[in-house]
Amino acid sequence: MTQEQTDPGTSAFLSARPRLFAVAYRMLGSVADAEDVLQEAFLRWQSAPQEEVLSATGYLVRVVTRLCLDQLKSARVKRATYVGEWLPDPLLTEDPVEAIDHDVSVALLLALERLTPLERAAFLLHDVFGDSHEEVAAALDRSPEACRQLASRARRHVQTERTRVDVPREESRALTEAFFRASKTGDMEALTRMLAQNAVLVSDGGGKATAALNPIYGRDKVMRLAAGLARKTGAQLPPRWRFAVVNGLPAILSLESEGLVQVTAIETSGGLITKVYVIRNPDKTAHLAAALLSQS
């Protein structure tokens, strides 16, 4: 059914959906949880007095924000017992819609994790989505001045993390693919040329897939890890892999020997790889299986 064939209330929700998902994903760092929140928001919207609502989008953003704040209470308990390093769910940003076409970098999402839920909400609604402090106040049920302070505190924490380096797509693709090949085949000479001395590798298996429990600091240690993994896998590339853009970063989607989808994303500076993010938790990567089968 097309949006034109649906009732006005559903059409309003579908129009707002990209923005609602953008808010929920940044608040929660989880694709599945964001989708669950949107489903609950839609149910609440259906039973709301829609004829009395002046702005459907504004109303729905408030509903989604409050649902996310409730969700974060249980999420924080889960994060406290999470096995190993936690990384946000990977999000394909190859063809971003307008509401997603903002910073969704791993660095930003990790910085948001260090904020309180209210700080996170105030910062996202005001600094990322451009809502006024009065609109944020309505969403958070706080005074505009309190929301101003929340956003200001959050901004100070986040500013140091929001480093964005624009690298030409073809250059970043070539470096990403070369790193993936070298790490999988154990080409230490190539890795030496690509990795910065202070490179960091963070992997997330969530206790459901093999991954380093702690970040790996330094080029030499990252290379030793790559060499060890290459020996275990026979120093060969996986049967299926392709380049992608994930959370604004150049990345590789690959089908690993265990049958799981893996995401390997990199950050660069001065032509060298400074950070490597490897997401192997199948709960976080299963939604990318279809993208892996498609052409890059």
C-alpha angles and dihedrals in degrees: 000000000000123000090249090059095052127088118270094257093053091044090054091051093048090050091052095040099095091053092044092052090047090055095044095046093051091046095049106023089220129105094202094047091047091053090049090052091050091050091052091046090053091052091051091047091054091057095041123103091256095177089063095051113102095194119024093192093050091047093048093047088055091050093048093046093052092046089052092051089054091047092052091062091066093034091061090054090051093048090053090061097035113132111241126333120351119221126176119260109274114253123198110233100176093114104019120189116227097266093050094044093097130089109306094156120151089240092058094045091050089049090052089054089065093057127085113257092253092048090050093051094046093049095047096046095045107030101030104031099028100236117159120249087251091056091047089050091055091050095048098035090235133117119272090244092053090050090049089055093046092052092045093053091046092048092056091053095045101043095077091052100048098086111151123187115187110214121181109262096237092048093049091046093052092049093046094049092045091051092049093050093046095047093048095046096039096243097166095175091058093046090052090058095047105041123079116232090248096044117152128204121200120185129187120202097150090216089292099087134027111276140142109272092216135032116275110230125202135024095263094054092045089051092049090052091049092049092051093048091047091055091051094050096043095256094276138125119257117260094253131024140142143180118262141163110244122182087344092304129113107253147164124233110204139176105229129208091259088061094251129125113245128198119207113185129175140202119206140196127183092358093303131105111251102170135025121194117195117187114191104153102120091212088064101040105036091092089063095061093097091049090052091057093050125084118269 
